Amino acid sequence: MRNIVKYLRRSEKFDLTQEELANALGVSRQTIVSIENGGNTTAELMLRISNFFDKDPREIFFIDNVEHSLQKPKSNSA
């Protein structure tokens, strides 16, 4: 799942290592590595991450090609 966790973690406002973020969230550093690399996570952890960064989860986590999967193909009838 695409996300901006790494961007937020390294931003001027937070400037955290993976280990520091993991400790703040109560997870392993490997969990943070997995999330930053696009791995899936639980809804609970997504909410904890969004609360930590004070953002809506939809601002942090997003699914590739949602628009394409929800749109119906256009017909070429003229």
mmCIF file of the N, C-alpha and C atoms, coordinates in Angstrom:
data_MODEL
# 
_entry.id   MODEL 
# 
loop_
_atom_site.group_PDB 
_atom_site.id 
_atom_site.type_symbol 
_atom_site.label_atom_id 
_atom_site.label_alt_id 
_atom_site.label_comp_id 
_atom_site.label_asym_id 
_atom_site.label_entity_id 
_atom_site.label_seq_id 
_atom_site.pdbx_PDB_ins_code 
_atom_site.Cartn_x 
_atom_site.Cartn_y 
_atom_site.Cartn_z 
_atom_site.occupancy 
_atom_site.B_iso_or_equiv 
_atom_site.pdbx_formal_charge 
_atom_site.auth_seq_id 
_atom_site.auth_comp_id 
_atom_site.auth_asym_id 
_atom_site.auth_atom_id 
_atom_site.pdbx_PDB_model_num 
ATOM 1   N N  . MET A 1 1  ? 0.854   -1.166 0.000   1.00 0.00 ? 1  MET A N  1 
ATOM 2   C CA . MET A 1 1  ? 0.000   0.000  0.000   1.00 0.00 ? 1  MET A CA 1 
ATOM 3   C C  . MET A 1 1  ? 0.905   1.235  0.000   1.00 0.00 ? 1  MET A C  1 
ATOM 4   N N  . ARG A 1 2  ? 0.677   2.104  -0.956  1.00 0.00 ? 2  ARG A N  1 
ATOM 5   C CA . ARG A 1 2  ? 1.482   3.322  -1.023  1.00 0.00 ? 2  ARG A CA 1 
ATOM 6   C C  . ARG A 1 2  ? 1.184   4.210  0.173   1.00 0.00 ? 2  ARG A C  1 
ATOM 7   N N  . ASN A 1 3  ? 2.214   4.911  0.640   1.00 0.00 ? 3  ASN A N  1 
ATOM 8   C CA . ASN A 1 3  ? 2.037   5.799  1.781   1.00 0.00 ? 3  ASN A CA 1 
ATOM 9   C C  . ASN A 1 3  ? 3.164   6.814  1.833   1.00 0.00 ? 3  ASN A C  1 
ATOM 10  N N  . ILE A 1 4  ? 3.011   7.779  2.727   1.00 0.00 ? 4  ILE A N  1 
ATOM 11  C CA . ILE A 1 4  ? 4.036   8.809  2.898   1.00 0.00 ? 4  ILE A CA 1 
ATOM 12  C C  . ILE A 1 4  ? 4.637   8.766  4.304   1.00 0.00 ? 4  ILE A C  1 
ATOM 13  N N  . VAL A 1 5  ? 4.661   7.593  4.919   1.00 0.00 ? 5  VAL A N  1 
ATOM 14  C CA . VAL A 1 5  ? 5.185   7.457  6.273   1.00 0.00 ? 5  VAL A CA 1 
ATOM 15  C C  . VAL A 1 5  ? 6.649   7.878  6.328   1.00 0.00 ? 5  VAL A C  1 
ATOM 16  N N  . LYS A 1 6  ? 7.452   7.401  5.381   1.00 0.00 ? 6  LYS A N  1 
ATOM 17  C CA . LYS A 1 6  ? 8.875   7.748  5.380   1.00 0.00 ? 6  LYS A CA 1 
ATOM 18  C C  . LYS A 1 6  ? 9.063   9.258  5.240   1.00 0.00 ? 6  LYS A C  1 
ATOM 19  N N  . TYR A 1 7  ? 8.296   9.864  4.347   1.00 0.00 ? 7  TYR A N  1 
ATOM 20  C CA . TYR A 1 7  ? 8.372   11.311 4.149   1.00 0.00 ? 7  TYR A CA 1 
ATOM 21  C C  . TYR A 1 7  ? 8.041   12.052 5.443   1.00 0.00 ? 7  TYR A C  1 
ATOM 22  N N  . LEU A 1 8  ? 6.966   11.654 6.105   1.00 0.00 ? 8  LEU A N  1 
ATOM 23  C CA . LEU A 1 8  ? 6.569   12.305 7.351   1.00 0.00 ? 8  LEU A CA 1 
ATOM 24  C C  . LEU A 1 8  ? 7.611   12.078 8.448   1.00 0.00 ? 8  LEU A C  1 
ATOM 25  N N  . ARG A 1 9  ? 8.094   10.859 8.536   1.00 0.00 ? 9  ARG A N  1 
ATOM 26  C CA . ARG A 1 9  ? 9.072   10.513 9.574   1.00 0.00 ? 9  ARG A CA 1 
ATOM 27  C C  . ARG A 1 9  ? 10.343  11.349 9.430   1.00 0.00 ? 9  ARG A C  1 
ATOM 28  N N  . ARG A 1 10 ? 10.752  11.606 8.197   1.00 0.00 ? 10 ARG A N  1 
ATOM 29  C CA . ARG A 1 10 ? 11.994  12.331 7.958   1.00 0.00 ? 10 ARG A CA 1 
ATOM 30  C C  . ARG A 1 10 ? 11.797  13.842 7.804   1.00 0.00 ? 10 ARG A C  1 
ATOM 31  N N  . SER A 1 11 ? 10.569  14.304 7.901   1.00 0.00 ? 11 SER A N  1 
ATOM 32  C CA . SER A 1 11 ? 10.286  15.730 7.734   1.00 0.00 ? 11 SER A CA 1 
ATOM 33  C C  . SER A 1 11 ? 10.920  16.545 8.866   1.00 0.00 ? 11 SER A C  1 
ATOM 34  N N  . GLU A 1 12 ? 11.062  17.841 8.623   1.00 0.00 ? 12 GLU A N  1 
ATOM 35  C CA . GLU A 1 12 ? 11.656  18.727 9.634   1.00 0.00 ? 12 GLU A CA 1 
ATOM 36  C C  . GLU A 1 12 ? 10.878  18.693 10.947  1.00 0.00 ? 12 GLU A C  1 
ATOM 37  N N  . LYS A 1 13 ? 9.579   18.559 10.845  1.00 0.00 ? 13 LYS A N  1 
ATOM 38  C CA . LYS A 1 13 ? 8.739   18.580 12.049  1.00 0.00 ? 13 LYS A CA 1 
ATOM 39  C C  . LYS A 1 13 ? 9.016   17.385 12.970  1.00 0.00 ? 13 LYS A C  1 
ATOM 40  N N  . PHE A 1 14 ? 9.308   16.219 12.373  1.00 0.00 ? 14 PHE A N  1 
ATOM 41  C CA . PHE A 1 14 ? 9.483   15.007 13.177  1.00 0.00 ? 14 PHE A CA 1 
ATOM 42  C C  . PHE A 1 14 ? 10.933  14.531 13.224  1.00 0.00 ? 14 PHE A C  1 
ATOM 43  N N  . ASP A 1 15 ? 11.601  14.409 12.089  1.00 0.00 ? 15 ASP A N  1 
ATOM 44  C CA . ASP A 1 15 ? 13.003  13.995 11.993  1.00 0.00 ? 15 ASP A CA 1 
ATOM 45  C C  . ASP A 1 15 ? 13.318  12.799 12.890  1.00 0.00 ? 15 ASP A C  1 
ATOM 46  N N  . LEU A 1 16 ? 12.633  11.683 12.629  1.00 0.00 ? 16 LEU A N  1 
ATOM 47  C CA . LEU A 1 16 ? 12.786  10.474 13.434  1.00 0.00 ? 16 LEU A CA 1 
ATOM 48  C C  . LEU A 1 16 ? 13.486  9.374  12.654  1.00 0.00 ? 16 LEU A C  1 
ATOM 49  N N  . THR A 1 17 ? 14.185  8.514  13.368  1.00 0.00 ? 17 THR A N  1 
ATOM 50  C CA . THR A 1 17 ? 14.696  7.294  12.758  1.00 0.00 ? 17 THR A CA 1 
ATOM 51  C C  . THR A 1 17 ? 13.548  6.276  12.732  1.00 0.00 ? 17 THR A C  1 
ATOM 52  N N  . GLN A 1 18 ? 13.741  5.204  11.990  1.00 0.00 ? 18 GLN A N  1 
ATOM 53  C CA . GLN A 1 18 ? 12.736  4.142  11.986  1.00 0.00 ? 18 GLN A CA 1 
ATOM 54  C C  . GLN A 1 18 ? 12.569  3.574  13.394  1.00 0.00 ? 18 GLN A C  1 
ATOM 55  N N  . GLU A 1 19 ? 13.673  3.433  14.102  1.00 0.00 ? 19 GLU A N  1 
ATOM 56  C CA . GLU A 1 19 ? 13.632  2.894  15.462  1.00 0.00 ? 19 GLU A CA 1 
ATOM 57  C C  . GLU A 1 19 ? 12.842  3.806  16.398  1.00 0.00 ? 19 GLU A C  1 
ATOM 58  N N  . GLU A 1 20 ? 13.047  5.109  16.292  1.00 0.00 ? 20 GLU A N  1 
ATOM 59  C CA . GLU A 1 20 ? 12.328  6.055  17.150  1.00 0.00 ? 20 GLU A CA 1 
ATOM 60  C C  . GLU A 1 20 ? 10.827  6.020  16.878  1.00 0.00 ? 20 GLU A C  1 
ATOM 61  N N  . LEU A 1 21 ? 10.449  5.963  15.598  1.00 0.00 ? 21 LEU A N  1 
ATOM 62  C CA . LEU A 1 21 ? 9.027   5.878  15.261  1.00 0.00 ? 21 LEU A CA 1 
ATOM 63  C C  . LEU A 1 21 ? 8.440   4.568  15.756  1.00 0.00 ? 21 LEU A C  1 
ATOM 64  N N  . ALA A 1 22 ? 9.176   3.487  15.557  1.00 0.00 ? 22 ALA A N  1 
ATOM 65  C CA . ALA A 1 22 ? 8.707   2.175  16.022  1.00 0.00 ? 22 ALA A CA 1 
ATOM 66  C C  . ALA A 1 22 ? 8.472   2.190  17.528  1.00 0.00 ? 22 ALA A C  1 
ATOM 67  N N  . ASN A 1 23 ? 9.397   2.752  18.284  1.00 0.00 ? 23 ASN A N  1 
ATOM 68  C CA . ASN A 1 23 ? 9.247   2.823  19.743  1.00 0.00 ? 23 ASN A CA 1 
ATOM 69  C C  . ASN A 1 23 ? 8.041   3.671  20.137  1.00 0.00 ? 23 ASN A C  1 
ATOM 70  N N  . ALA A 1 24 ? 7.844   4.778  19.437  1.00 0.00 ? 24 ALA A N  1 
ATOM 71  C CA . ALA A 1 24 ? 6.707   5.657  19.745  1.00 0.00 ? 24 ALA A CA 1 
ATOM 72  C C  . ALA A 1 24 ? 5.374   4.965  19.476  1.00 0.00 ? 24 ALA A C  1 
ATOM 73  N N  . LEU A 1 25 ? 5.358   4.075  18.481  1.00 0.00 ? 25 LEU A N  1 
ATOM 74  C CA . LEU A 1 25 ? 4.118   3.386  18.116  1.00 0.00 ? 25 LEU A CA 1 
ATOM 75  C C  . LEU A 1 25 ? 3.976   2.025  18.793  1.00 0.00 ? 25 LEU A C  1 
ATOM 76  N N  . GLY A 1 26 ? 5.031   1.564  19.450  1.00 0.00 ? 26 GLY A N  1 
ATOM 77  C CA . GLY A 1 26 ? 4.974   0.266  20.119  1.00 0.00 ? 26 GLY A CA 1 
ATOM 78  C C  . GLY A 1 26 ? 5.047   -0.910 19.173  1.00 0.00 ? 26 GLY A C  1 
ATOM 79  N N  . VAL A 1 27 ? 5.820   -0.748 18.080  1.00 0.00 ? 27 VAL A N  1 
ATOM 80  C CA . VAL A 1 27 ? 5.999   -1.831 17.106  1.00 0.00 ? 27 VAL A CA 1 
ATOM 81  C C  . VAL A 1 27 ? 7.494   -2.010 16.872  1.00 0.00 ? 27 VAL A C  1 
ATOM 82  N N  . SER A 1 28 ? 7.851   -3.008 16.085  1.00 0.00 ? 28 SER A N  1 
ATOM 83  C CA . SER A 1 28 ? 9.261   -3.239 15.779  1.00 0.00 ? 28 SER A CA 1 
ATOM 84  C C  . SER A 1 28 ? 9.718   -2.326 14.637  1.00 0.00 ? 28 SER A C  1 
ATOM 85  N N  . ARG A 1 29 ? 11.022  -2.128 14.561  1.00 0.00 ? 29 ARG A N  1 
ATOM 86  C CA . ARG A 1 29 ? 11.574  -1.341 13.465  1.00 0.00 ? 29 ARG A CA 1 
ATOM 87  C C  . ARG A 1 29 ? 11.267  -2.025 12.137  1.00 0.00 ? 29 ARG A C  1 
ATOM 88  N N  . GLN A 1 30 ? 11.275  -3.354 12.130  1.00 0.00 ? 30 GLN A N  1 
ATOM 89  C CA . GLN A 1 30 ? 10.982  -4.096 10.905  1.00 0.00 ? 30 GLN A CA 1 
ATOM 90  C C  . GLN A 1 30 ? 9.558   -3.817 10.418  1.00 0.00 ? 30 GLN A C  1 
ATOM 91  N N  . THR A 1 31 ? 8.635   -3.588 11.329  1.00 0.00 ? 31 THR A N  1 
ATOM 92  C CA . THR A 1 31 ? 7.267   -3.229 10.940  1.00 0.00 ? 31 THR A CA 1 
ATOM 93  C C  . THR A 1 31 ? 7.268   -1.896 10.206  1.00 0.00 ? 31 THR A C  1 
ATOM 94  N N  . ILE A 1 32 ? 8.040   -0.932 10.701  1.00 0.00 ? 32 ILE A N  1 
ATOM 95  C CA . ILE A 1 32 ? 8.133   0.372  10.040  1.00 0.00 ? 32 ILE A CA 1 
ATOM 96  C C  . ILE A 1 32 ? 8.776   0.215  8.669   1.00 0.00 ? 32 ILE A C  1 
ATOM 97  N N  . VAL A 1 33 ? 9.822   -0.591 8.576   1.00 0.00 ? 33 VAL A N  1 
ATOM 98  C CA . VAL A 1 33 ? 10.478  -0.853 7.287   1.00 0.00 ? 33 VAL A CA 1 
ATOM 99  C C  . VAL A 1 33 ? 9.463   -1.411 6.298   1.00 0.00 ? 33 VAL A C  1 
ATOM 100 N N  . SER A 1 34 ? 8.692   -2.386 6.736   1.00 0.00 ? 34 SER A N  1 
ATOM 101 C CA . SER A 1 34 ? 7.695   -3.014 5.868   1.00 0.00 ? 34 SER A CA 1 
ATOM 102 C C  . SER A 1 34 ? 6.651   -2.004 5.387   1.00 0.00 ? 34 SER A C  1 
ATOM 103 N N  . ILE A 1 35 ? 6.145   -1.182 6.291   1.00 0.00 ? 35 ILE A N  1 
ATOM 104 C CA . ILE A 1 35 ? 5.133   -0.185 5.932   1.00 0.00 ? 35 ILE A CA 1 
ATOM 105 C C  . ILE A 1 35 ? 5.714   0.816  4.936   1.00 0.00 ? 35 ILE A C  1 
ATOM 106 N N  . GLU A 1 36 ? 6.933   1.305  5.205   1.00 0.00 ? 36 GLU A N  1 
ATOM 107 C CA . GLU A 1 36 ? 7.560   2.277  4.309   1.00 0.00 ? 36 GLU A CA 1 
ATOM 108 C C  . GLU A 1 36 ? 7.829   1.696  2.927   1.00 0.00 ? 36 GLU A C  1 
ATOM 109 N N  . ASN A 1 37 ? 8.002   0.377  2.857   1.00 0.00 ? 37 ASN A N  1 
ATOM 110 C CA . ASN A 1 37 ? 8.231   -0.283 1.572   1.00 0.00 ? 37 ASN A CA 1 
ATOM 111 C C  . ASN A 1 37 ? 6.931   -0.717 0.895   1.00 0.00 ? 37 ASN A C  1 
ATOM 112 N N  . GLY A 1 38 ? 5.799   -0.280 1.436   1.00 0.00 ? 38 GLY A N  1 
ATOM 113 C CA . GLY A 1 38 ? 4.522   -0.554 0.795   1.00 0.00 ? 38 GLY A CA 1 
ATOM 114 C C  . GLY A 1 38 ? 3.802   -1.787 1.281   1.00 0.00 ? 38 GLY A C  1 
ATOM 115 N N  . GLY A 1 39 ? 4.285   -2.391 2.347   1.00 0.00 ? 39 GLY A N  1 
ATOM 116 C CA . GLY A 1 39 ? 3.618   -3.570 2.892   1.00 0.00 ? 39 GLY A CA 1 
ATOM 117 C C  . GLY A 1 39 ? 2.281   -3.203 3.530   1.00 0.00 ? 39 GLY A C  1 
ATOM 118 N N  . ASN A 1 40 ? 1.426   -4.186 3.627   1.00 0.00 ? 40 ASN A N  1 
ATOM 119 C CA . ASN A 1 40 ? 0.122   -3.960 4.265   1.00 0.00 ? 40 ASN A CA 1 
ATOM 120 C C  . ASN A 1 40 ? 0.283   -3.881 5.769   1.00 0.00 ? 40 ASN A C  1 
ATOM 121 N N  . THR A 1 41 ? -0.666  -3.222 6.395   1.00 0.00 ? 41 THR A N  1 
ATOM 122 C CA . THR A 1 41 ? -0.675  -3.116 7.841   1.00 0.00 ? 41 THR A CA 1 
ATOM 123 C C  . THR A 1 41 ? -2.119  -3.195 8.330   1.00 0.00 ? 41 THR A C  1 
ATOM 124 N N  . THR A 1 42 ? -2.279  -3.228 9.613   1.00 0.00 ? 42 THR A N  1 
ATOM 125 C CA . THR A 1 42 ? -3.629  -3.318 10.179  1.00 0.00 ? 42 THR A CA 1 
ATOM 126 C C  . THR A 1 42 ? -4.275  -1.938 10.221  1.00 0.00 ? 42 THR A C  1 
ATOM 127 N N  . ALA A 1 43 ? -5.589  -1.934 10.295  1.00 0.00 ? 43 ALA A N  1 
ATOM 128 C CA . ALA A 1 43 ? -6.321  -0.674 10.417  1.00 0.00 ? 43 ALA A CA 1 
ATOM 129 C C  . ALA A 1 43 ? -5.953  0.011  11.724  1.00 0.00 ? 43 ALA A C  1 
ATOM 130 N N  . GLU A 1 44 ? -5.756  -0.763 12.770  1.00 0.00 ? 44 GLU A N  1 
ATOM 131 C CA . GLU A 1 44 ? -5.391  -0.197 14.070  1.00 0.00 ? 44 GLU A CA 1 
ATOM 132 C C  . GLU A 1 44 ? -4.058  0.550  13.984  1.00 0.00 ? 44 GLU A C  1 
ATOM 133 N N  . LEU A 1 45 ? -3.068  -0.052 13.333  1.00 0.00 ? 45 LEU A N  1 
ATOM 134 C CA . LEU A 1 45 ? -1.768  0.595  13.218  1.00 0.00 ? 45 LEU A CA 1 
ATOM 135 C C  . LEU A 1 45 ? -1.840  1.806  12.288  1.00 0.00 ? 45 LEU A C  1 
ATOM 136 N N  . MET A 1 46 ? -2.637  1.722  11.249  1.00 0.00 ? 46 MET A N  1 
ATOM 137 C CA . MET A 1 46 ? -2.826  2.887  10.381  1.00 0.00 ? 46 MET A CA 1 
ATOM 138 C C  . MET A 1 46 ? -3.388  4.056  11.188  1.00 0.00 ? 46 MET A C  1 
ATOM 139 N N  . LEU A 1 47 ? -4.333  3.785  12.069  1.00 0.00 ? 47 LEU A N  1 
ATOM 140 C CA . LEU A 1 47 ? -4.906  4.839  12.903  1.00 0.00 ? 47 LEU A CA 1 
ATOM 141 C C  . LEU A 1 47 ? -3.892  5.377  13.908  1.00 0.00 ? 47 LEU A C  1 
ATOM 142 N N  . ARG A 1 48 ? -3.083  4.492  14.480  1.00 0.00 ? 48 ARG A N  1 
ATOM 143 C CA . ARG A 1 48 ? -2.048  4.958  15.415  1.00 0.00 ? 48 ARG A CA 1 
ATOM 144 C C  . ARG A 1 48 ? -1.030  5.841  14.712  1.00 0.00 ? 48 ARG A C  1 
ATOM 145 N N  . ILE A 1 49 ? -0.647  5.456  13.495  1.00 0.00 ? 49 ILE A N  1 
ATOM 146 C CA . ILE A 1 49 ? 0.301   6.262  12.717  1.00 0.00 ? 49 ILE A CA 1 
ATOM 147 C C  . ILE A 1 49 ? -0.319  7.611  12.377  1.00 0.00 ? 49 ILE A C  1 
ATOM 148 N N  . SER A 1 50 ? -1.571  7.607  11.931  1.00 0.00 ? 50 SER A N  1 
ATOM 149 C CA . SER A 1 50 ? -2.217  8.868  11.557  1.00 0.00 ? 50 SER A CA 1 
ATOM 150 C C  . SER A 1 50 ? -2.392  9.774  12.781  1.00 0.00 ? 50 SER A C  1 
ATOM 151 N N  . ASN A 1 51 ? -2.716  9.199  13.936  1.00 0.00 ? 51 ASN A N  1 
ATOM 152 C CA . ASN A 1 51 ? -2.812  9.995  15.163  1.00 0.00 ? 51 ASN A CA 1 
ATOM 153 C C  . ASN A 1 51 ? -1.456  10.563 15.563  1.00 0.00 ? 51 ASN A C  1 
ATOM 154 N N  . PHE A 1 52 ? -0.419  9.753  15.440  1.00 0.00 ? 52 PHE A N  1 
ATOM 155 C CA . PHE A 1 52 ? 0.928   10.207 15.789  1.00 0.00 ? 52 PHE A CA 1 
ATOM 156 C C  . PHE A 1 52 ? 1.328   11.419 14.947  1.00 0.00 ? 52 PHE A C  1 
ATOM 157 N N  . PHE A 1 53 ? 1.053   11.358 13.642  1.00 0.00 ? 53 PHE A N  1 
ATOM 158 C CA . PHE A 1 53 ? 1.416   12.449 12.740  1.00 0.00 ? 53 PHE A CA 1 
ATOM 159 C C  . PHE A 1 53 ? 0.324   13.518 12.652  1.00 0.00 ? 53 PHE A C  1 
ATOM 160 N N  . ASP A 1 54 ? -0.763  13.343 13.394  1.00 0.00 ? 54 ASP A N  1 
ATOM 161 C CA . ASP A 1 54 ? -1.883  14.283 13.431  1.00 0.00 ? 54 ASP A CA 1 
ATOM 162 C C  . ASP A 1 54 ? -2.440  14.560 12.030  1.00 0.00 ? 54 ASP A C  1 
ATOM 163 N N  . LYS A 1 55 ? -2.711  13.469 11.311  1.00 0.00 ? 55 LYS A N  1 
ATOM 164 C CA . LYS A 1 55 ? -3.263  13.566 9.960   1.00 0.00 ? 55 LYS A CA 1 
ATOM 165 C C  . LYS A 1 55 ? -4.375  12.531 9.792   1.00 0.00 ? 55 LYS A C  1 
ATOM 166 N N  . ASP A 1 56 ? -5.242  12.787 8.847   1.00 0.00 ? 56 ASP A N  1 
ATOM 167 C CA . ASP A 1 56 ? -6.267  11.816 8.475   1.00 0.00 ? 56 ASP A CA 1 
ATOM 168 C C  . ASP A 1 56 ? -5.557  10.632 7.802   1.00 0.00 ? 56 ASP A C  1 
ATOM 169 N N  . PRO A 1 57 ? -5.970  9.396  8.079   1.00 0.00 ? 57 PRO A N  1 
ATOM 170 C CA . PRO A 1 57 ? -5.317  8.236  7.450   1.00 0.00 ? 57 PRO A CA 1 
ATOM 171 C C  . PRO A 1 57 ? -5.302  8.316  5.925   1.00 0.00 ? 57 PRO A C  1 
ATOM 172 N N  . ARG A 1 58 ? -6.330  8.939  5.350   1.00 0.00 ? 58 ARG A N  1 
ATOM 173 C CA . ARG A 1 58 ? -6.389  9.050  3.888   1.00 0.00 ? 58 ARG A CA 1 
ATOM 174 C C  . ARG A 1 58 ? -5.319  9.977  3.333   1.00 0.00 ? 58 ARG A C  1 
ATOM 175 N N  . GLU A 1 59 ? -4.754  10.824 4.188   1.00 0.00 ? 59 GLU A N  1 
ATOM 176 C CA . GLU A 1 59 ? -3.656  11.687 3.758   1.00 0.00 ? 59 GLU A CA 1 
ATOM 177 C C  . GLU A 1 59 ? -2.323  10.941 3.756   1.00 0.00 ? 59 GLU A C  1 
ATOM 178 N N  . ILE A 1 60 ? -2.261  9.836  4.470   1.00 0.00 ? 60 ILE A N  1 
ATOM 179 C CA . ILE A 1 60 ? -1.007  9.083  4.615   1.00 0.00 ? 60 ILE A CA 1 
ATOM 180 C C  . ILE A 1 60 ? -1.012  7.815  3.763   1.00 0.00 ? 60 ILE A C  1 
ATOM 181 N N  . PHE A 1 61 ? -2.112  7.085  3.791   1.00 0.00 ? 61 PHE A N  1 
ATOM 182 C CA . PHE A 1 61 ? -2.197  5.789  3.120   1.00 0.00 ? 61 PHE A CA 1 
ATOM 183 C C  . PHE A 1 61 ? -3.144  5.871  1.939   1.00 0.00 ? 61 PHE A C  1 
ATOM 184 N N  . PHE A 1 62 ? -2.724  5.313  0.816   1.00 0.00 ? 62 PHE A N  1 
ATOM 185 C CA . PHE A 1 62 ? -3.603  5.293  -0.342  1.00 0.00 ? 62 PHE A CA 1 
ATOM 186 C C  . PHE A 1 62 ? -3.284  4.073  -1.194  1.00 0.00 ? 62 PHE A C  1 
ATOM 187 N N  . ILE A 1 63 ? -4.291  3.646  -1.936  1.00 0.00 ? 63 ILE A N  1 
ATOM 188 C CA . ILE A 1 63 ? -4.193  2.449  -2.758  1.00 0.00 ? 63 ILE A CA 1 
ATOM 189 C C  . ILE A 1 63 ? -3.970  2.870  -4.196  1.00 0.00 ? 63 ILE A C  1 
ATOM 190 N N  . ASP A 1 64 ? -3.033  2.210  -4.860  1.00 0.00 ? 64 ASP A N  1 
ATOM 191 C CA . ASP A 1 64 ? -2.761  2.484  -6.269  1.00 0.00 ? 64 ASP A CA 1 
ATOM 192 C C  . ASP A 1 64 ? -3.989  2.217  -7.124  1.00 0.00 ? 64 ASP A C  1 
ATOM 193 N N  . ASN A 1 65 ? -4.199  3.061  -8.089  1.00 0.00 ? 65 ASN A N  1 
ATOM 194 C CA . ASN A 1 65 ? -5.213  2.858  -9.125  1.00 0.00 ? 65 ASN A CA 1 
ATOM 195 C C  . ASN A 1 65 ? -6.636  2.720  -8.612  1.00 0.00 ? 65 ASN A C  1 
ATOM 196 N N  . VAL A 1 66 ? -6.969  3.345  -7.514  1.00 0.00 ? 66 VAL A N  1 
ATOM 197 C CA . VAL A 1 66 ? -8.345  3.282  -7.009  1.00 0.00 ? 66 VAL A CA 1 
ATOM 198 C C  . VAL A 1 66 ? -9.288  3.884  -8.038  1.00 0.00 ? 66 VAL A C  1 
ATOM 199 N N  . GLU A 1 67 ? -8.910  4.998  -8.624  1.00 0.00 ? 67 GLU A N  1 
ATOM 200 C CA . GLU A 1 67 ? -9.768  5.632  -9.616  1.00 0.00 ? 67 GLU A CA 1 
ATOM 201 C C  . GLU A 1 67 ? -10.045 4.684  -10.775 1.00 0.00 ? 67 GLU A C  1 
ATOM 202 N N  . HIS A 1 68 ? -9.018  4.029  -11.259 1.00 0.00 ? 68 HIS A N  1 
ATOM 203 C CA . HIS A 1 68 ? -9.193  3.120  -12.387 1.00 0.00 ? 68 HIS A CA 1 
ATOM 204 C C  . HIS A 1 68 ? -10.080 1.936  -12.039 1.00 0.00 ? 68 HIS A C  1 
ATOM 205 N N  . SER A 1 69 ? -9.929  1.409  -10.839 1.00 0.00 ? 69 SER A N  1 
ATOM 206 C CA . SER A 1 69 ? -10.710 0.234  -10.477 1.00 0.00 ? 69 SER A CA 1 
ATOM 207 C C  . SER A 1 69 ? -12.175 0.575  -10.225 1.00 0.00 ? 69 SER A C  1 
ATOM 208 N N  . LEU A 1 70 ? -12.471 1.841  -9.928  1.00 0.00 ? 70 LEU A N  1 
ATOM 209 C CA . LEU A 1 70 ? -13.844 2.225  -9.642  1.00 0.00 ? 70 LEU A CA 1 
ATOM 210 C C  . LEU A 1 70 ? -14.579 2.802  -10.848 1.00 0.00 ? 70 LEU A C  1 
ATOM 211 N N  . GLN A 1 71 ? -13.831 3.231  -11.847 1.00 0.00 ? 71 GLN A N  1 
ATOM 212 C CA . GLN A 1 71 ? -14.463 3.831  -13.016 1.00 0.00 ? 71 GLN A CA 1 
ATOM 213 C C  . GLN A 1 71 ? -14.894 2.763  -14.005 1.00 0.00 ? 71 GLN A C  1 
ATOM 214 N N  . LYS A 1 72 ? -16.028 3.003  -14.617 1.00 0.00 ? 72 LYS A N  1 
ATOM 215 C CA . LYS A 1 72 ? -16.502 2.115  -15.665 1.00 0.00 ? 72 LYS A CA 1 
ATOM 216 C C  . LYS A 1 72 ? -15.855 2.546  -16.975 1.00 0.00 ? 72 LYS A C  1 
ATOM 217 N N  . PRO A 1 73 ? -15.507 1.613  -17.811 1.00 0.00 ? 73 PRO A N  1 
ATOM 218 C CA . PRO A 1 73 ? -14.912 1.984  -19.095 1.00 0.00 ? 73 PRO A CA 1 
ATOM 219 C C  . PRO A 1 73 ? -15.910 2.787  -19.941 1.00 0.00 ? 73 PRO A C  1 
ATOM 220 N N  . LYS A 1 74 ? -15.392 3.773  -20.632 1.00 0.00 ? 74 LYS A N  1 
ATOM 221 C CA . LYS A 1 74 ? -16.244 4.596  -21.497 1.00 0.00 ? 74 LYS A CA 1 
ATOM 222 C C  . LYS A 1 74 ? -16.476 3.857  -22.811 1.00 0.00 ? 74 LYS A C  1 
ATOM 223 N N  . SER A 1 75 ? -17.673 3.927  -23.278 1.00 0.00 ? 75 SER A N  1 
ATOM 224 C CA . SER A 1 75 ? -17.966 3.323  -24.581 1.00 0.00 ? 75 SER A CA 1 
ATOM 225 C C  . SER A 1 75 ? -17.714 4.370  -25.656 1.00 0.00 ? 75 SER A C  1 
ATOM 226 N N  . ASN A 1 76 ? -17.336 3.913  -26.823 1.00 0.00 ? 76 ASN A N  1 
ATOM 227 C CA . ASN A 1 76 ? -17.015 4.812  -27.922 1.00 0.00 ? 76 ASN A CA 1 
ATOM 228 C C  . ASN A 1 76 ? -18.178 4.931  -28.890 1.00 0.00 ? 76 ASN A C  1 
ATOM 229 N N  . SER A 1 77 ? -19.374 4.978  -28.376 1.00 0.00 ? 77 SER A N  1 
ATOM 230 C CA . SER A 1 77 ? -20.528 5.109  -29.269 1.00 0.00 ? 77 SER A CA 1 
ATOM 231 C C  . SER A 1 77 ? -20.758 6.587  -29.556 1.00 0.00 ? 77 SER A C  1 
ATOM 232 N N  . ALA A 1 78 ? -20.817 6.903  -30.834 1.00 0.00 ? 78 ALA A N  1 
ATOM 233 C CA . ALA A 1 78 ? -20.975 8.312  -31.224 1.00 0.00 ? 78 ALA A CA 1 
ATOM 234 C C  . ALA A 1 78 ? -22.254 8.508  -31.993 1.00 0.00 ? 78 ALA A C  1 
# 
